[in-house]
Amino acid sequence: MLGKPLDTDVLAWQAGPPEEKAAIEADPILAALPVVQDGRAVFIEGSDYDAFQFASVLSLPYLLDSFVPKLAATVAG
């Protein structure tokens, strides 16, 4: 049986400016998702966002070193 599209263990959002993150957080449909309500959503933001957007041989190792621990902490609860 297939799950719901956003019924997942963790959800990563990318947000550039603070207004973009605020708009995502304020959306009632997104806020109602179980993954969000359970605190299993994490944002790729700041320098992680920059590295994710640039996606180069230099930026991706930085992103892995910086974002993976945040992702792991979110999954661990």
Secondary structure, 3 states (H helix, E strand, C coil): CCCCCCCCCCEEEECCCHHHHHHHHHCHHHHCCHHHHCCCEEEECHHHHHHHHHCCCCHHHHHHHHHHHHHHHHHHC
